[in-house]
Amino acid sequence: MSTVNIRTIQPADNQALAVIIRNALAEFGANKPGTVYYDATTDALYELFRQPGSIYYVAEENGVLIGGAGIYPSPGLPTGTCELVKMYLSPAARGKGIGKGLIEKALAFAAEAGYRNVYIETMPELRKAMSVYEKFGFKYLDGPMGNTGHFGCDVWMLKEL
């Protein structure tokens, strides 16, 4: 029987997470400029998530890293709004409720940290993720918020906590 553990990111997780993120984007044809595929911070997530008001959770199954999701106070977002970021799973992790568990933990952190809204940027290639976000109560926006620099994302969503 497999055991899934969700914990906060550690420095040794950086390389495996970068591989999971880039492989997922490539798998869905979303490995394009203006996405985290080309973002240097993708290789240094532990360091990125030292920022106050942020957290990154990773999921491990039998000691193997299989995905992650984080909360980040992205530049330019309105006061009280954070972003759900870098939510990616390896193919072996999908369809098991692991993504749901990661999102639940991330949203709980956001609420505890005093955020009132959670923002998401995604793209049509990641339709499955969009349907999951809809189930969590995220609503579609007409345009982007903040200054994330991810001009390759053209789907924006927001959830009130």
Phi and psi restraints in degrees (value plus and minus 20) as a CYANA .aco file:
   2 SER   PHI    -104.2   -64.2
   2 SER   PSI     129.2   169.2
   3 THR   PHI    -139.0   -99.0
   3 THR   PSI     105.4   145.4
   4 VAL   PHI    -125.6   -85.6
   4 VAL   PSI     109.6   149.6
   5 ASN   PHI    -139.7   -99.7
   5 ASN   PSI     109.7   149.7
   6 ILE   PHI    -129.6   -89.6
   6 ILE   PSI     105.5   145.5
   7 ARG   PHI    -164.4  -124.4
   7 ARG   PSI     151.7   191.7
   8 THR   PHI     -98.5   -58.5
   8 THR   PSI     135.1   175.1
   9 ILE   PHI     -83.4   -43.4
   9 ILE   PSI     125.8   165.8
  10 GLN   PHI    -142.1  -102.1
  10 GLN   PSI     138.8   178.8
  11 PRO   PHI     -74.8   -34.8
  11 PRO   PSI     -56.2   -16.2
  12 ALA   PHI     -89.5   -49.5
  12 ALA   PSI     -29.3    10.7
  13 ASP   PHI    -103.7   -63.7
  13 ASP   PSI     -36.5     3.5
  14 ASN   PHI     -71.8   -31.8
  14 ASN   PSI     -72.8   -32.8
  15 GLN   PHI     -84.8   -44.8
  15 GLN   PSI     -65.8   -25.8
  16 ALA   PHI     -83.9   -43.9
  16 ALA   PSI     -59.2   -19.2
  17 LEU   PHI     -85.8   -45.8
  17 LEU   PSI     -61.8   -21.8
  18 ALA   PHI     -79.5   -39.5
  18 ALA   PSI     -59.2   -19.2
  19 VAL   PHI     -86.2   -46.2
  19 VAL   PSI     -66.0   -26.0
  20 ILE   PHI     -79.4   -39.4
  20 ILE   PSI     -66.7   -26.7
  21 ILE   PHI     -83.1   -43.1
  21 ILE   PSI     -70.3   -30.3
  22 ARG   PHI     -88.2   -48.2
  22 ARG   PSI     -57.8   -17.8
  23 ASN   PHI     -84.3   -44.3
  23 ASN   PSI     -60.2   -20.2
  24 ALA   PHI     -84.7   -44.7
  24 ALA   PSI     -64.4   -24.4
  25 LEU   PHI     -82.9   -42.9
  25 LEU   PSI     -63.1   -23.1
  26 ALA   PHI     -84.3   -44.3
  26 ALA   PSI     -60.8   -20.8
  27 GLU   PHI     -77.5   -37.5
  27 GLU   PSI     -57.8   -17.8
  28 PHE   PHI    -119.2   -79.2
  28 PHE   PSI      -8.7    31.3
  29 GLY   PHI      49.6    89.6
  29 GLY   PSI       5.2    45.2
  30 ALA   PHI    -129.3   -89.3
  30 ALA   PSI      -1.4    38.6
  31 ASN   PHI    -107.9   -67.9
  31 ASN   PSI      51.7    91.7
  32 LYS   PHI    -145.7  -105.7
  32 LYS   PSI     141.2   181.2
  33 PRO   PHI     -75.4   -35.4
  33 PRO   PSI     128.7   168.7
  34 GLY   PHI      64.4   104.4
  34 GLY   PSI      -9.1    30.9
  35 THR   PHI    -141.5  -101.5
  35 THR   PSI     151.6   191.6
  36 VAL   PHI     -86.2   -46.2
  36 VAL   PSI     -30.9     9.1
  37 TYR   PHI     -76.3   -36.3
  37 TYR   PSI     -59.4   -19.4
  38 TYR   PHI    -122.9   -82.9
  38 TYR   PSI     -12.4    27.6
  39 ASP   PHI    -105.4   -65.4
  39 ASP   PSI     103.6   143.6
  40 ALA   PHI     -80.8   -40.8
  40 ALA   PSI     -47.5    -7.5
  41 THR   PHI     -86.9   -46.9
  41 THR   PSI     -38.5     1.5
  42 THR   PHI     -80.1   -40.1
  42 THR   PSI     -46.6    -6.6
  43 ASP   PHI    -109.3   -69.3
  43 ASP   PSI     -22.9    17.1
  44 ALA   PHI    -160.5  -120.5
  44 ALA   PSI      31.8    71.8
  45 LEU   PHI     -85.6   -45.6
  45 LEU   PSI     -57.6   -17.6
  46 TYR   PHI     -76.2   -36.2
  46 TYR   PSI     -67.5   -27.5
  47 GLU   PHI     -86.0   -46.0
  47 GLU   PSI     -61.7   -21.7
  48 LEU   PHI     -78.2   -38.2
  48 LEU   PSI     -61.4   -21.4
  49 PHE   PHI    -108.0   -68.0
  49 PHE   PSI       0.8    40.8
  50 ARG   PHI    -103.5   -63.5
  50 ARG   PSI     -32.9     7.1
  51 GLN   PHI     -77.6   -37.6
  51 GLN   PSI     110.3   150.3
  52 PRO   PHI     -76.0   -36.0
  52 PRO   PSI     121.8   161.8
  53 GLY   PHI      63.8   103.8
  53 GLY   PSI     -13.1    26.9
  54 SER   PHI    -141.4  -101.4
  54 SER   PSI     142.2   182.2
  55 ILE   PHI    -178.7  -138.7
  55 ILE   PSI     131.4   171.4
  56 TYR   PHI    -154.7  -114.7
  56 TYR   PSI     106.8   146.8
  57 TYR   PHI    -124.2   -84.2
  57 TYR   PSI     120.4   160.4
  58 VAL   PHI    -137.5   -97.5
  58 VAL   PSI     130.6   170.6
  59 ALA   PHI    -130.2   -90.2
  59 ALA   PSI     113.0   153.0
  60 GLU   PHI    -141.0  -101.0
  60 GLU   PSI     119.5   159.5
  61 GLU   PHI    -141.5  -101.5
  61 GLU   PSI      99.0   139.0
  62 ASN   PHI      30.7    70.7
  62 ASN   PSI      21.8    61.8
  63 GLY   PHI      61.4   101.4
  63 GLY   PSI     -19.8    20.2
  64 VAL   PHI    -125.6   -85.6
  64 VAL   PSI     109.8   149.8
  65 LEU   PHI     -85.7   -45.7
  65 LEU   PSI     108.6   148.6
  66 ILE   PHI    -147.3  -107.3
  66 ILE   PSI     -21.6    18.4
  67 GLY   PHI     147.1   187.1
  67 GLY   PSI    -198.3  -158.3
  68 GLY   PHI    -192.4  -152.4
  68 GLY   PSI     148.9   188.9
  69 ALA   PHI    -181.1  -141.1
  69 ALA   PSI     127.1   167.1
  70 GLY   PHI    -159.1  -119.1
  70 GLY   PSI     149.6   189.6
  71 ILE   PHI    -139.1   -99.1
  71 ILE   PSI     113.2   153.2
  72 TYR   PHI    -163.0  -123.0
  72 TYR   PSI     118.2   158.2
  73 PRO   PHI    -102.4   -62.4
  73 PRO   PSI      54.8    94.8
  74 SER   PHI     -79.0   -39.0
  74 SER   PSI     125.3   165.3
  75 PRO   PHI     -77.7   -37.7
  75 PRO   PSI     118.3   158.3
  76 GLY   PHI      63.3   103.3
  76 GLY   PSI     -23.4    16.6
  77 LEU   PHI     -94.4   -54.4
  77 LEU   PSI     130.2   170.2
  78 PRO   PHI     -80.1   -40.1
  78 PRO   PSI     135.2   175.2
  79 THR   PHI     -73.3   -33.3
  79 THR   PSI     117.1   157.1
  80 GLY   PHI      64.1   104.1
  80 GLY   PSI     -15.9    24.1
  81 THR   PHI    -138.0   -98.0
  81 THR   PSI     113.2   153.2
  82 CYS   PHI    -142.3  -102.3
  82 CYS   PSI     156.5   196.5
  83 GLU   PHI    -140.3  -100.3
  83 GLU   PSI     117.3   157.3
  84 LEU   PHI    -103.3   -63.3
  84 LEU   PSI      97.1   137.1
  85 VAL   PHI    -146.6  -106.6
  85 VAL   PSI     137.3   177.3
  86 LYS   PHI      27.5    67.5
  86 LYS   PSI      31.8    71.8
  87 MET   PHI    -112.4   -72.4
  87 MET   PSI      80.4   120.4
  88 TYR   PHI    -159.8  -119.8
  88 TYR   PSI     125.4   165.4
  89 LEU   PHI    -149.8  -109.8
  89 LEU   PSI     126.8   166.8
  90 SER   PHI     -92.0   -52.0
  90 SER   PSI     137.4   177.4
  91 PRO   PHI     -73.6   -33.6
  91 PRO   PSI     -56.8   -16.8
  92 ALA   PHI     -87.2   -47.2
  92 ALA   PSI     -39.0     1.0
  93 ALA   PHI    -112.0   -72.0
  93 ALA   PSI     -32.3     7.7
  94 ARG   PHI     -98.6   -58.6
  94 ARG   PSI     129.2   169.2
  95 GLY   PHI      57.3    97.3
  95 GLY   PSI      -6.3    33.7
  96 LYS   PHI    -135.8   -95.8
  96 LYS   PSI     -15.6    24.4
  97 GLY   PHI      63.9   103.9
  97 GLY   PSI     -14.6    25.4
  98 ILE   PHI     -90.6   -50.6
  98 ILE   PSI     -62.6   -22.6
  99 GLY   PHI     -80.4   -40.4
  99 GLY   PSI     -61.5   -21.5
 100 LYS   PHI     -79.6   -39.6
 100 LYS   PSI     -63.3   -23.3
 101 GLY   PHI     -83.4   -43.4
 101 GLY   PSI     -60.4   -20.4
 102 LEU   PHI     -85.2   -45.2
 102 LEU   PSI     -64.3   -24.3
 103 ILE   PHI     -84.2   -44.2
 103 ILE   PSI     -62.7   -22.7
 104 GLU   PHI     -79.1   -39.1
 104 GLU   PSI     -65.3   -25.3
 105 LYS   PHI     -84.0   -44.0
 105 LYS   PSI     -62.2   -22.2
 106 ALA   PHI     -83.5   -43.5
 106 ALA   PSI     -64.7   -24.7
 107 LEU   PHI     -86.6   -46.6
 107 LEU   PSI     -56.4   -16.4
 108 ALA   PHI     -83.8   -43.8
 108 ALA   PSI     -62.9   -22.9
 109 PHE   PHI     -80.4   -40.4
 109 PHE   PSI     -65.4   -25.4
 110 ALA   PHI     -77.7   -37.7
 110 ALA   PSI     -64.8   -24.8
 111 ALA   PHI     -84.2   -44.2
 111 ALA   PSI     -65.8   -25.8
 112 GLU   PHI     -83.3   -43.3
 112 GLU   PSI     -52.9   -12.9
 113 ALA   PHI     -98.2   -58.2
 113 ALA   PSI     -24.6    15.4
 114 GLY   PHI      74.1   114.1
 114 GLY   PSI     -13.2    26.8
 115 TYR   PHI     -90.8   -50.8
 115 TYR   PSI     127.8   167.8
 116 ARG   PHI    -126.6   -86.6
 116 ARG   PSI     -41.8    -1.8
 117 ASN   PHI    -157.6  -117.6
 117 ASN   PSI     128.2   168.2
 118 VAL   PHI    -143.7  -103.7
 118 VAL   PSI     107.8   147.8
 119 TYR   PHI    -125.8   -85.8
 119 TYR   PSI     129.2   169.2
 120 ILE   PHI    -156.5  -116.5
 120 ILE   PSI     120.0   160.0
 121 GLU   PHI    -137.1   -97.1
 121 GLU   PSI     111.9   151.9
 122 THR   PHI    -166.9  -126.9
 122 THR   PSI    -185.2  -145.2
 123 MET   PHI    -166.4  -126.4
 123 MET   PSI     136.7   176.7
 124 PRO   PHI     -76.5   -36.5
 124 PRO   PSI     -48.3    -8.3
 125 GLU   PHI     -81.2   -41.2
 125 GLU   PSI     -42.2    -2.2
 126 LEU   PHI    -124.1   -84.1
 126 LEU   PSI      28.9    68.9
 127 ARG   PHI     -75.3   -35.3
 127 ARG   PSI     -60.6   -20.6
 128 LYS   PHI     -80.2   -40.2
 128 LYS   PSI     -62.7   -22.7
 129 ALA   PHI     -82.9   -42.9
 129 ALA   PSI     -61.1   -21.1
 130 MET   PHI     -79.5   -39.5
 130 MET   PSI     -59.3   -19.3
 131 SER   PHI     -88.2   -48.2
 131 SER   PSI     -53.2   -13.2
 132 VAL   PHI     -86.3   -46.3
 132 VAL   PSI     -65.3   -25.3
 133 TYR   PHI     -80.8   -40.8
 133 TYR   PSI     -59.3   -19.3
 134 GLU   PHI     -78.5   -38.5
 134 GLU   PSI     -62.5   -22.5
 135 LYS   PHI     -83.4   -43.4
 135 LYS   PSI     -47.7    -7.7
 136 PHE   PHI    -103.5   -63.5
 136 PHE   PSI     -20.6    19.4
 137 GLY   PHI      74.4   114.4
 137 GLY   PSI      -7.2    32.8
 138 PHE   PHI     -93.3   -53.3
 138 PHE   PSI     118.7   158.7
 139 LYS   PHI    -132.8   -92.8
 139 LYS   PSI     126.8   166.8
 140 TYR   PHI     -94.0   -54.0
 140 TYR   PSI     122.6   162.6
 141 LEU   PHI    -129.6   -89.6
 141 LEU   PSI     141.3   181.3
 142 ASP   PHI    -103.8   -63.8
 142 ASP   PSI     -34.5     5.5
 143 GLY   PHI    -182.9  -142.9
 143 GLY   PSI     154.8   194.8
 144 PRO   PHI     -95.9   -55.9
 144 PRO   PSI     139.5   179.5
 145 MET   PHI    -138.2   -98.2
 145 MET   PSI     129.5   169.5
 146 GLY   PHI      52.2    92.2
 146 GLY   PSI    -189.6  -149.6
 147 ASN   PHI    -148.3  -108.3
 147 ASN   PSI      47.3    87.3
 148 THR   PHI     -97.2   -57.2
 148 THR   PSI     -41.9    -1.9
 149 GLY   PHI      62.1   102.1
 149 GLY   PSI     -20.9    19.1
 150 HIS   PHI    -112.7   -72.7
 150 HIS   PSI      51.5    91.5
 151 PHE   PHI     -88.9   -48.9
 151 PHE   PSI     -30.2     9.8
 152 GLY   PHI     -99.4   -59.4
 152 GLY   PSI     -29.2    10.8
 153 CYS   PHI    -114.0   -74.0
 153 CYS   PSI     110.2   150.2
 154 ASP   PHI    -149.8  -109.8
 154 ASP   PSI       2.6    42.6
 155 VAL   PHI    -147.3  -107.3
 155 VAL   PSI     108.0   148.0
 156 TRP   PHI    -146.9  -106.9
 156 TRP   PSI     118.2   158.2
 157 MET   PHI    -158.6  -118.6
 157 MET   PSI     135.1   175.1
 158 LEU   PHI    -162.6  -122.6
 158 LEU   PSI     121.0   161.0
 159 LYS   PHI    -147.6  -107.6
 159 LYS   PSI     113.2   153.2
 160 GLU   PHI    -106.3   -66.3
 160 GLU   PSI     115.6   155.6
